[in-house]
Amino acid sequence: MSRFRFDLFVFLLASVHFAPALSDLVITKLDRRIDLTSQIVRMTLTLRVENTGPDPVSEVSLTFPEHQANNLALLVAVSTEGRGKNRGSATNLPITVKQPENSPQSLIWYVASLPKALGKGESLNMDALAVFTHSLKPFPEKITQAEPQLFLFQDSSHFTSPYKVKIQSVIVKLPSENVESYSKLENTKYSGSEIKYGPYENVPALSYSPVVIHFPSNKPFAVAKELVREIEISHWGNVQVTEHYNLIHGGAQSTGEFSRLDFQARPNVRGASAFRNLIAMLPPRAHSIYYRDAIGNISTSNIYGDSSKTLLEIEPRYPMFGGWKTSFTIGYGLPLRDYLFQSGGTRFLNFTFGSPMNDVLVENLTLKVVLPEGSKDISVSIPFPVKQSQETTYSHLDIAGRPTIVVEKVNVIPEHNQYFQVHYKFSNISLLTEPLMLIFGFFSLFVACIIYMHADFTISKSSSSYLAKQQWDEVLATIQQLQDIINRCLSIHDKLEASLRELSRTGDVQVCKAVRKSADSWLKDLSKDLKPLLALLQSSPQATHILPKVEELVLKERDLQEKIMLKHTTVVDSYEKKSGGRDIENRVAAIQQKISSLKQELDDLLEFVEDI
């Protein structure tokens, strides 16, 4: 109430300062009706204005307190002349904001320009519609699941007109017949779901009489914090509409734990403040309709249609209580011929602007109209102020991209769901671009396949790269043969080691000598096979970087071969001399240590050669 008293004080000062300057106009009768049946507050004014001064008047001012003007989403006015049956046709009045000099910031002035000046003694009838958002404040601000929502509405029983009003009254329409409390002023009447204040006679200019109404309302308070609406035009016969919603329940905040059991058992009591579904009124020939969120398609939706409309009933995954949020996407296709028309050489799209859900308040709307690639000379016609820009969208088979009109507006209400037009020029030849691209693409693919199947892509045998590759292949083959010979030598070494183990078990010296004799013959043959391979590598320029390792591998194998032969001879001689086991081990210990070291070095060199 303190804020209202401050506003009243400001209005009284404004009345004293501005009333003399505007005293030529008098409102002989003003009827005001305020609809509180939804979260969007609608105020309709019907007034008769008379010019009592000597000078003609071409403007009529409507004033609203700043706290109301900040939430004003729409203000329209029409005028008619005459009374009763003689009342003429309605004329829309352009409205602009004109703040008079020294006017307090707490009072916002809207000026309606008349189609013709109002002369002395003349009068006209004027109707105005003002739509406000966020004017209902939840009180209390937090409730439990079982409590109903209560809201506060604050206004004045006197319209804050800058002109003297001879007779005025206001009727406030509530969602139901229930009301917690309301301001009881002079000439107040409460009947059914309506509260009437007035009539009041000879009300001074800028008079203000605060009114507070506290009432229950469990209507859906669905607020789209952001809505991105994309309309994509295809000249192949379709208009695709996609709408992305970030939705919140804008009523009293839900507090405490949520009980699914209580909600399902008594939803009208244990979830009265929640809403469970929304209705989207789509065009009658909508098709390919879908509804999904970040998780995937939502099956809890229904479609009802007839020749005049298609109703899409969508249900979020969970009931929406105060402060709860959800995000989802709906999409549908429409026949192009119903919305795209042609006049001369210009085409134009005729489509609705706002959300198809009448129960949803959209705080921030972004509308994107994606035109076909090649569109030019683009213009937009929208019946109310918006922020407009242009960008480029790329899709399948696009080259230069598709021109995209981007329109942004805040506080979008159902009254904004009017038709707007996008005009552009487009050549039918551009329709052939994508089919020709597909034909050319498939043709190029087939030609490439034919060339690949019939062409010889081998490198010329006379080229340096081919010769170098051939030489390198010979080097690799030689290294592979050399590696096989080394491995065979190592196998013979293992047989010699095995013969010594057999000698220690049987004591048969002659068998052991026979094994050595055959092994010696095999090793000599393998040594002869190594020489030409090693010579080939030494003569090849391609093997320069690996030749040292290969030569080291051959030398290490020969060294290992000598040590194993020495060990074999020493052990056999010891057995022939009848030496003891301990004596034999001492005689070959140093040799065995060298053999183990050489085997490890050979393994490392072989691993290196294998990785080439």
DRENMI-772855 format. One line per field, with one value per residue (C-alpha): residue number from 0; residue in one letter; z, x, y negated. Coordinates in nm, 2 decimals. Example, Ala and Ser with C-alpha at 12.3 -4.5 7.8 and 13.67 -1.06 7.14 Angstrom:
2
resi	0,1
resn	A,S
Z	0.78,0.71
X	1.23,1.37
Y	0.45,0.11
//
This chain:
612
resi	0,1,2,3,4,5,6,7,8,9,10,11,12,13,14,15,16,17,18,19,20,21,22,23,24,25,26,27,28,29,30,31,32,33,34,35,36,37,38,39,40,41,42,43,44,45,46,47,48,49,50,51,52,53,54,55,56,57,58,59,60,61,62,63,64,65,66,67,68,69,70,71,72,73,74,75,76,77,78,79,80,81,82,83,84,85,86,87,88,89,90,91,92,93,94,95,96,97,98,99,100,101,102,103,104,105,106,107,108,109,110,111,112,113,114,115,116,117,118,119,120,121,122,123,124,125,126,127,128,129,130,131,132,133,134,135,136,137,138,139,140,141,142,143,144,145,146,147,148,149,150,151,152,153,154,155,156,157,158,159,160,161,162,163,164,165,166,167,168,169,170,171,172,173,174,175,176,177,178,179,180,181,182,183,184,185,186,187,188,189,190,191,192,193,194,195,196,197,198,199,200,201,202,203,204,205,206,207,208,209,210,211,212,213,214,215,216,217,218,219,220,221,222,223,224,225,226,227,228,229,230,231,232,233,234,235,236,237,238,239,240,241,242,243,244,245,246,247,248,249,250,251,252,253,254,255,256,257,258,259,260,261,262,263,264,265,266,267,268,269,270,271,272,273,274,275,276,277,278,279,280,281,282,283,284,285,286,287,288,289,290,291,292,293,294,295,296,297,298,299,300,301,302,303,304,305,306,307,308,309,310,311,312,313,314,315,316,317,318,319,320,321,322,323,324,325,326,327,328,329,330,331,332,333,334,335,336,337,338,339,340,341,342,343,344,345,346,347,348,349,350,351,352,353,354,355,356,357,358,359,360,361,362,363,364,365,366,367,368,369,370,371,372,373,374,375,376,377,378,379,380,381,382,383,384,385,386,387,388,389,390,391,392,393,394,395,396,397,398,399,400,401,402,403,404,405,406,407,408,409,410,411,412,413,414,415,416,417,418,419,420,421,422,423,424,425,426,427,428,429,430,431,432,433,434,435,436,437,438,439,440,441,442,443,444,445,446,447,448,449,450,451,452,453,454,455,456,457,458,459,460,461,462,463,464,465,466,467,468,469,470,471,472,473,474,475,476,477,478,479,480,481,482,483,484,485,486,487,488,489,490,491,492,493,494,495,496,497,498,499,500,501,502,503,504,505,506,507,508,509,510,511,512,513,514,515,516,517,518,519,520,521,522,523,524,525,526,527,528,529,530,531,532,533,534,535,536,537,538,539,540,541,542,543,544,545,546,547,548,549,550,551,552,553,554,555,556,557,558,559,560,561,562,563,564,565,566,567,568,569,570,571,572,573,574,575,576,577,578,579,580,581,582,583,584,585,586,587,588,589,590,591,592,593,594,595,596,597,598,599,600,601,602,603,604,605,606,607,608,609,610,611
resn	M,S,R,F,R,F,D,L,F,V,F,L,L,A,S,V,H,F,A,P,A,L,S,D,L,V,I,T,K,L,D,R,R,I,D,L,T,S,Q,I,V,R,M,T,L,T,L,R,V,E,N,T,G,P,D,P,V,S,E,V,S,L,T,F,P,E,H,Q,A,N,N,L,A,L,L,V,A,V,S,T,E,G,R,G,K,N,R,G,S,A,T,N,L,P,I,T,V,K,Q,P,E,N,S,P,Q,S,L,I,W,Y,V,A,S,L,P,K,A,L,G,K,G,E,S,L,N,M,D,A,L,A,V,F,T,H,S,L,K,P,F,P,E,K,I,T,Q,A,E,P,Q,L,F,L,F,Q,D,S,S,H,F,T,S,P,Y,K,V,K,I,Q,S,V,I,V,K,L,P,S,E,N,V,E,S,Y,S,K,L,E,N,T,K,Y,S,G,S,E,I,K,Y,G,P,Y,E,N,V,P,A,L,S,Y,S,P,V,V,I,H,F,P,S,N,K,P,F,A,V,A,K,E,L,V,R,E,I,E,I,S,H,W,G,N,V,Q,V,T,E,H,Y,N,L,I,H,G,G,A,Q,S,T,G,E,F,S,R,L,D,F,Q,A,R,P,N,V,R,G,A,S,A,F,R,N,L,I,A,M,L,P,P,R,A,H,S,I,Y,Y,R,D,A,I,G,N,I,S,T,S,N,I,Y,G,D,S,S,K,T,L,L,E,I,E,P,R,Y,P,M,F,G,G,W,K,T,S,F,T,I,G,Y,G,L,P,L,R,D,Y,L,F,Q,S,G,G,T,R,F,L,N,F,T,F,G,S,P,M,N,D,V,L,V,E,N,L,T,L,K,V,V,L,P,E,G,S,K,D,I,S,V,S,I,P,F,P,V,K,Q,S,Q,E,T,T,Y,S,H,L,D,I,A,G,R,P,T,I,V,V,E,K,V,N,V,I,P,E,H,N,Q,Y,F,Q,V,H,Y,K,F,S,N,I,S,L,L,T,E,P,L,M,L,I,F,G,F,F,S,L,F,V,A,C,I,I,Y,M,H,A,D,F,T,I,S,K,S,S,S,S,Y,L,A,K,Q,Q,W,D,E,V,L,A,T,I,Q,Q,L,Q,D,I,I,N,R,C,L,S,I,H,D,K,L,E,A,S,L,R,E,L,S,R,T,G,D,V,Q,V,C,K,A,V,R,K,S,A,D,S,W,L,K,D,L,S,K,D,L,K,P,L,L,A,L,L,Q,S,S,P,Q,A,T,H,I,L,P,K,V,E,E,L,V,L,K,E,R,D,L,Q,E,K,I,M,L,K,H,T,T,V,V,D,S,Y,E,K,K,S,G,G,R,D,I,E,N,R,V,A,A,I,Q,Q,K,I,S,S,L,K,Q,E,L,D,D,L,L,E,F,V,E,D,I
Z	0.00,0.06,-0.31,-0.40,-0.17,-0.33,-0.68,-0.57,-0.44,-0.78,-0.97,-0.77,-0.84,-1.21,-1.21,-1.07,-1.33,-1.64,-1.59,-1.71,-2.03,-2.12,-1.99,-2.33,-2.36,-2.14,-2.11,-2.08,-2.01,-1.94,-1.89,-1.81,-1.79,-1.65,-1.72,-1.46,-1.58,-1.71,-1.64,-1.90,-1.78,-2.04,-1.99,-2.23,-2.22,-2.38,-2.36,-2.52,-2.57,-2.62,-2.71,-2.50,-2.60,-2.89,-3.07,-3.27,-3.11,-3.31,-3.03,-2.73,-2.45,-2.25,-1.94,-1.73,-1.41,-1.47,-1.30,-1.54,-1.85,-1.79,-1.83,-2.12,-2.41,-2.64,-2.67,-2.95,-3.00,-3.25,-3.29,-3.42,-3.46,-3.37,-3.12,-3.13,-3.47,-3.62,-3.50,-3.79,-3.88,-3.66,-3.75,-3.61,-3.43,-3.44,-3.09,-2.99,-2.66,-2.60,-2.26,-2.19,-2.05,-1.67,-1.66,-1.37,-1.47,-1.28,-1.54,-1.90,-2.18,-2.49,-2.76,-3.01,-3.33,-3.46,-3.83,-3.83,-3.58,-3.32,-3.35,-3.07,-2.93,-3.13,-2.97,-3.07,-2.93,-2.86,-2.77,-2.64,-2.54,-2.31,-2.24,-1.95,-1.85,-1.51,-1.34,-1.12,-0.82,-0.63,-0.26,-0.09,-0.32,-0.21,-0.16,-0.10,-0.34,-0.16,-0.15,-0.41,-0.58,-0.46,-0.65,-0.58,-0.84,-0.78,-0.98,-0.94,-0.93,-1.12,-1.46,-1.45,-1.74,-1.80,-1.86,-1.64,-1.64,-1.59,-1.53,-1.50,-1.37,-1.38,-1.37,-1.26,-1.39,-1.17,-1.26,-1.02,-0.77,-0.49,-0.36,-0.05,-0.01,-0.21,-0.15,-0.05,-0.17,-0.23,-0.49,-0.47,-0.57,-0.57,-0.77,-0.90,-1.03,-1.09,-0.88,-0.99,-0.87,-0.96,-1.12,-1.01,-1.12,-1.20,-1.13,-1.16,-1.41,-1.31,-1.02,-0.85,-0.60,-0.52,-0.54,-0.42,-0.50,-0.35,-0.53,-0.61,-0.96,-1.07,-1.44,-1.63,-1.57,-1.85,-1.94,-2.23,-2.12,-2.48,-2.80,-3.12,-3.41,-3.75,-4.07,-4.36,-4.71,-4.98,-5.33,-5.38,-5.19,-4.82,-4.53,-4.23,-3.89,-3.59,-3.25,-2.96,-2.61,-2.28,-2.05,-1.68,-1.45,-1.36,-1.07,-0.70,-0.63,-0.52,-0.19,0.00,-0.13,-0.43,-0.38,-0.70,-0.51,-0.37,-0.71,-0.89,-0.62,-0.59,-0.87,-0.83,-0.46,-0.43,-0.75,-0.82,-0.90,-1.15,-1.52,-1.70,-2.06,-2.32,-2.64,-2.96,-3.23,-3.55,-3.91,-4.04,-4.29,-4.07,-4.12,-4.00,-3.65,-3.38,-3.01,-2.84,-2.57,-2.51,-2.42,-2.73,-2.86,-2.60,-2.66,-2.42,-2.69,-2.89,-3.21,-3.29,-3.62,-3.84,-4.15,-3.96,-3.72,-3.58,-3.21,-3.07,-2.70,-2.55,-2.20,-2.04,-1.88,-1.54,-1.40,-1.40,-1.05,-0.97,-1.07,-1.25,-1.60,-1.91,-2.27,-2.57,-2.95,-3.17,-3.55,-3.83,-4.21,-4.41,-4.78,-4.95,-5.16,-4.85,-4.73,-5.03,-5.29,-5.60,-5.72,-6.04,-6.01,-5.63,-5.40,-5.04,-4.74,-4.53,-4.19,-3.82,-3.59,-3.23,-3.05,-3.14,-2.77,-2.64,-2.27,-2.31,-2.25,-2.45,-2.29,-2.57,-2.92,-3.20,-3.54,-3.83,-4.18,-4.40,-4.77,-5.06,-5.19,-5.46,-5.30,-5.34,-5.28,-4.95,-4.74,-4.43,-4.32,-3.95,-3.79,-3.47,-3.38,-3.38,-3.40,-3.74,-3.89,-4.16,-4.16,-4.39,-4.32,-4.49,-4.55,-4.79,-5.13,-5.06,-5.23,-5.13,-4.84,-4.78,-4.68,-4.33,-4.18,-3.80,-3.60,-3.23,-2.99,-2.61,-2.42,-2.70,-2.62,-2.81,-2.96,-3.14,-3.32,-3.64,-4.00,-4.13,-4.47,-4.62,-4.98,-5.20,-5.56,-5.68,-6.03,-6.12,-6.29,-5.94,-5.87,-6.11,-5.91,-5.67,-5.92,-6.16,-5.87,-5.79,-6.16,-6.20,-5.87,-5.97,-6.32,-6.19,-5.95,-6.24,-6.46,-6.18,-6.13,-6.50,-6.51,-6.20,-6.35,-6.69,-6.62,-6.53,-6.22,-6.19,-6.17,-6.49,-6.47,-6.60,-6.34,-6.06,-5.79,-5.94,-5.96,-5.60,-5.48,-5.67,-5.52,-5.17,-5.23,-5.32,-5.00,-4.79,-4.96,-4.91,-4.54,-4.51,-4.65,-4.43,-4.13,-4.22,-4.24,-3.91,-3.75,-3.90,-3.75,-3.41,-3.44,-3.51,-3.20,-3.00,-3.13,-3.01,-2.67,-2.66,-2.75,-2.45,-2.22,-2.37,-2.31,-1.94,-1.91,-2.12,-2.12,-2.49,-2.64,-2.99,-3.04,-2.92,-3.17,-3.45,-3.38,-3.38,-3.71,-3.89,-3.73,-3.85,-4.20,-4.19,-4.05,-4.32,-4.59,-4.43,-4.41,-4.79,-4.84,-4.63,-4.84,-5.16,-4.96,-4.76,-5.08,-5.24,-4.94,-4.94,-5.31,-5.27,-5.20,-5.05,-4.77,-4.65,-4.33,-4.22,-4.34,-4.02,-3.81,-4.06,-4.06,-3.68,-3.67,-3.90,-3.69,-3.36,-3.50,-3.60,-3.26,-3.09,-3.32,-3.22,-2.85,-2.87,-3.06,-2.80,-2.52,-2.70,-2.75,-2.39,-2.25,-2.48,-2.39,-2.02,-2.05,-2.24,-1.96,-1.70,-1.53,-1.26,-1.31,-1.09,-1.28,-1.62,-1.49,-1.38,-1.72,-1.92,-1.68,-1.85,-2.20,-2.09,-1.96,-2.30,-2.48,-2.28,-2.35,-2.72,-2.74,-2.58,-2.83,-3.12,-3.00,-2.99,-3.34,-3.48,-3.33,-3.50,-3.84,-3.81,-3.75,-4.08
X	0.00,0.29,0.38,0.03,0.04,0.36,0.21,-0.10,0.11,0.29,-0.03,-0.18,0.13,0.10,-0.27,-0.20,0.08,-0.08,-0.45,-0.48,-0.29,-0.53,-0.85,-1.00,-1.07,-1.33,-1.43,-1.80,-1.82,-1.55,-1.62,-1.33,-1.33,-1.03,-1.01,-0.81,-0.92,-0.57,-0.21,-0.24,-0.44,-0.66,-0.80,-1.07,-1.17,-1.47,-1.48,-1.64,-1.42,-1.55,-1.36,-1.48,-1.21,-1.20,-0.90,-0.92,-0.75,-0.58,-0.45,-0.59,-0.36,-0.38,-0.16,-0.05,0.16,0.51,0.47,0.18,0.36,0.66,0.44,0.24,0.26,0.00,-0.20,-0.44,-0.71,-0.99,-1.23,-1.58,-1.81,-2.17,-2.38,-2.60,-2.72,-2.55,-2.21,-1.97,-1.71,-1.40,-1.07,-0.74,-0.54,-0.16,-0.02,0.32,0.49,0.53,0.65,0.56,0.83,0.88,0.65,0.73,0.89,0.63,0.37,0.39,0.20,0.07,-0.07,-0.33,-0.34,-0.70,-0.78,-0.91,-0.90,-1.18,-1.34,-1.51,-1.80,-1.73,-1.70,-1.59,-1.62,-1.29,-1.22,-0.88,-0.73,-0.43,-0.28,-0.04,0.20,0.34,0.08,-0.05,0.18,0.15,0.08,0.20,0.50,0.56,0.30,0.29,0.15,-0.18,-0.23,-0.41,-0.25,-0.35,-0.27,-0.26,-0.38,-0.32,-0.48,-0.70,-1.08,-1.02,-0.85,-0.54,-0.66,-0.51,-0.86,-1.15,-1.40,-1.77,-1.88,-1.66,-1.67,-1.46,-1.56,-1.30,-1.36,-1.22,-1.15,-1.42,-1.67,-1.42,-1.22,-1.00,-1.03,-1.08,-1.07,-1.42,-1.46,-1.76,-2.00,-1.84,-2.05,-1.94,-2.16,-2.08,-1.72,-1.72,-1.64,-1.77,-1.63,-1.85,-2.00,-1.80,-1.89,-1.68,-1.35,-1.05,-0.77,-0.50,-0.71,-0.59,-0.77,-0.58,-0.75,-0.61,-0.77,-0.66,-0.81,-0.74,-0.65,-0.54,-0.52,-0.21,0.06,0.28,0.56,0.80,1.12,1.24,1.07,1.26,1.02,1.17,0.96,1.14,1.00,1.06,0.93,0.89,0.55,0.61,0.64,0.82,0.76,0.98,0.93,1.17,1.03,1.20,0.89,0.84,0.54,0.53,0.29,0.36,0.68,0.63,0.79,0.82,0.83,0.63,0.41,0.32,0.08,-0.12,-0.12,-0.26,-0.51,-0.65,-0.51,-0.77,-0.67,-0.31,-0.21,-0.45,-0.18,-0.01,-0.09,-0.06,-0.11,-0.12,-0.32,-0.16,-0.40,-0.23,-0.35,-0.62,-0.39,-0.09,0.09,0.40,0.34,0.59,0.66,0.99,1.23,1.60,1.54,1.33,0.98,0.70,0.41,0.17,0.02,-0.30,-0.42,-0.77,-0.87,-1.15,-1.18,-1.10,-0.82,-0.58,-0.55,-0.23,-0.26,0.09,0.17,0.51,0.69,0.58,0.31,0.43,0.43,0.53,0.89,0.93,1.09,1.08,1.21,1.06,1.02,0.72,0.72,0.48,0.46,0.21,0.11,0.30,0.00,-0.19,0.07,0.28,0.13,0.25,0.17,0.35,0.71,0.70,0.62,0.51,0.46,0.15,0.19,0.09,0.35,0.31,0.29,-0.01,-0.07,-0.31,-0.23,0.14,0.31,0.63,0.89,1.14,1.04,1.29,1.12,1.33,1.19,1.43,1.38,1.49,1.84,1.85,1.58,1.64,1.48,1.35,1.11,0.90,0.57,0.47,0.18,0.37,0.72,0.99,1.37,1.47,1.79,1.91,2.15,2.24,2.14,2.31,2.13,2.17,2.31,2.33,2.61,2.55,2.32,1.96,1.86,1.70,1.49,1.53,1.26,1.28,1.02,0.96,0.63,0.45,0.08,-0.20,-0.31,0.03,-0.07,-0.15,-0.05,0.27,0.42,0.76,0.80,1.08,1.17,1.27,1.35,1.20,1.53,1.69,1.46,1.68,2.00,1.97,1.84,2.13,2.38,2.25,2.26,2.61,2.73,2.61,2.74,3.08,3.08,3.00,3.27,3.52,3.43,3.47,3.81,3.93,3.83,3.99,4.29,4.64,4.77,5.09,5.41,5.63,5.91,6.15,6.09,6.34,6.07,5.98,6.35,6.40,6.10,6.22,6.57,6.42,6.20,6.51,6.68,6.39,6.38,6.76,6.73,6.44,6.66,6.95,6.73,6.60,6.97,7.06,6.75,6.85,7.20,7.05,6.85,7.17,7.32,7.03,7.09,7.45,7.34,7.08,7.35,7.56,7.26,7.20,7.57,7.54,7.25,7.39,7.77,7.77,8.06,8.04,7.68,7.77,8.06,7.84,7.60,7.88,8.01,7.68,7.63,7.96,7.88,7.54,7.69,7.96,7.69,7.49,7.80,7.84,7.48,7.53,7.82,7.63,7.34,7.58,7.76,7.43,7.34,7.69,7.65,7.29,7.27,6.92,7.07,7.33,7.15,7.09,7.40,7.61,7.34,7.32,7.70,7.71,7.44,7.65,7.96,7.78,7.64,7.99,8.12,7.84,7.91,8.27,8.19,7.94,8.19,8.45,8.21,8.12,8.48,8.57,8.28,8.35,8.72,8.64,8.41,8.68,8.93,8.67,8.66,8.41,8.09,8.22,8.54,8.35,8.13,8.43,8.61,8.30,8.17,8.34,8.25,7.88,7.87,8.00,7.74,7.45,7.57,7.60,7.25,7.10,7.28,7.16,6.80,6.82,6.97,6.71,6.43,6.58,6.60,6.24,6.11,6.27
Y	0.00,-0.24,-0.22,-0.32,-0.62,-0.74,-0.70,-0.88,-1.17,-1.18,-1.17,-1.46,-1.67,-1.58,-1.67,-2.01,-2.07,-1.93,-1.96,-2.33,-2.25,-1.96,-2.10,-2.15,-1.78,-1.62,-1.25,-1.25,-0.88,-0.61,-0.25,-0.02,0.36,0.56,0.93,1.14,1.48,1.57,1.48,1.21,0.90,0.74,0.39,0.26,-0.11,-0.26,-0.64,-0.94,-1.24,-1.59,-1.91,-2.19,-2.44,-2.68,-2.52,-2.19,-1.89,-1.61,-1.39,-1.21,-1.10,-0.78,-0.76,-0.46,-0.44,-0.33,0.01,0.08,-0.06,0.16,0.46,0.33,0.58,0.42,0.10,0.05,-0.21,-0.28,-0.57,-0.61,-0.91,-0.95,-0.75,-0.45,-0.35,-0.66,-0.53,-0.52,-0.26,-0.22,-0.38,-0.25,-0.52,-0.53,-0.54,-0.68,-0.75,-1.13,-1.22,-1.59,-1.81,-1.80,-1.49,-1.26,-0.93,-0.74,-0.84,-0.72,-0.90,-0.73,-0.96,-0.85,-1.05,-1.12,-1.08,-1.44,-1.72,-1.74,-2.09,-2.29,-2.11,-1.79,-1.45,-1.10,-0.75,-0.57,-0.21,-0.10,0.24,0.26,0.59,0.64,0.93,1.01,0.79,1.07,1.13,1.46,1.41,1.61,1.65,2.01,2.28,2.65,2.91,2.92,2.54,2.33,2.03,1.69,1.37,1.00,0.74,0.37,0.09,-0.22,-0.25,-0.58,-0.56,-0.79,-1.00,-1.34,-1.47,-1.54,-1.25,-1.32,-0.96,-0.65,-0.30,0.02,0.39,0.65,1.00,1.28,1.65,1.77,1.65,1.70,1.40,1.37,0.99,0.68,0.30,0.18,-0.17,-0.40,-0.25,0.10,0.41,0.77,1.01,1.35,1.34,0.96,0.66,0.32,-0.01,-0.31,-0.49,-0.80,-1.14,-1.45,-1.28,-1.52,-1.47,-1.21,-1.10,-0.78,-0.56,-0.24,0.09,0.43,0.76,1.09,1.39,1.76,1.88,2.22,2.14,2.25,1.99,2.12,1.88,1.95,1.79,1.84,1.96,2.01,2.05,2.16,2.15,2.31,2.26,2.53,2.45,2.82,2.79,2.78,2.53,2.68,2.53,2.61,2.45,2.49,2.40,2.33,2.33,2.25,2.24,1.87,1.90,1.94,2.13,2.49,2.58,2.90,3.26,3.37,3.68,3.86,4.08,3.79,3.62,3.92,3.99,3.64,3.42,3.15,3.11,3.22,3.06,2.78,2.52,2.75,2.78,3.12,3.03,2.75,2.71,2.59,2.48,2.57,2.50,2.74,2.92,2.97,3.30,3.49,3.36,3.45,3.36,3.44,3.32,3.38,3.74,3.83,3.85,3.80,4.03,3.86,3.63,3.64,3.48,3.37,3.21,3.09,2.88,2.56,2.65,2.91,2.94,3.08,3.17,3.20,3.33,3.28,3.58,3.45,3.22,2.85,2.69,2.34,2.27,2.60,2.59,2.80,2.78,2.94,2.91,2.94,2.95,2.99,2.95,2.74,2.73,2.46,2.34,2.24,1.99,1.88,1.65,1.47,1.12,1.02,1.12,1.11,1.40,1.35,1.57,1.50,1.66,1.61,1.45,1.58,1.91,2.14,2.20,1.94,2.02,1.94,1.61,1.58,1.35,1.37,1.48,1.54,1.60,1.73,1.75,1.95,1.87,2.08,2.03,1.76,1.54,1.17,0.83,0.94,0.72,0.79,0.65,0.70,0.51,0.41,0.30,0.58,0.61,0.74,0.88,1.12,1.42,1.71,2.07,2.37,2.69,2.99,2.91,2.54,2.34,1.97,2.05,1.96,1.61,1.61,1.33,1.31,1.13,1.08,0.95,0.96,1.01,1.19,1.25,1.42,1.08,1.08,1.40,1.19,1.25,1.11,1.11,1.18,1.06,1.18,1.25,1.60,1.74,2.08,2.16,2.18,2.48,2.68,2.61,2.90,3.16,3.07,3.09,3.44,3.55,3.41,3.57,3.92,3.88,3.78,4.08,4.32,4.16,4.19,4.56,4.63,4.46,4.64,4.98,4.93,4.71,4.83,4.65,4.84,4.63,4.63,4.89,4.64,4.38,4.32,4.38,4.72,4.82,4.71,4.90,5.21,5.19,5.15,5.46,5.65,5.53,5.65,5.99,6.03,5.94,6.19,6.47,6.37,6.37,6.72,6.85,6.69,6.86,7.20,7.15,7.08,7.40,7.60,7.43,7.55,7.91,7.90,7.78,8.06,8.32,8.21,8.25,8.60,8.68,8.59,8.83,9.13,9.07,9.18,8.97,9.12,9.00,8.65,8.64,8.75,8.47,8.22,8.35,8.31,7.97,7.85,7.95,7.77,7.45,7.44,7.47,7.20,6.98,7.02,6.91,6.60,6.46,6.37,6.22,6.00,5.90,5.79,5.57,5.42,5.32,5.18,4.80,4.86,5.08,4.83,4.73,5.09,5.26,5.20,5.38,5.67,5.72,5.70,5.97,6.20,6.15,6.21,6.54,6.65,6.56,6.75,7.05,7.06,7.04,7.32,7.54,7.46,7.56,7.88,7.98,7.90,8.11,8.41,8.41,8.40,8.70,8.89,8.82,8.93,8.58,8.52,8.31,8.03,8.01,7.99,7.71,7.50,7.55,7.42,7.16,6.86,6.99,7.03,6.68,6.55,6.77,6.62,6.26,6.33,6.49,6.17,5.95,6.17,6.15,5.76,5.75,5.99,5.78,5.47,5.64,5.76,5.41,5.28
//
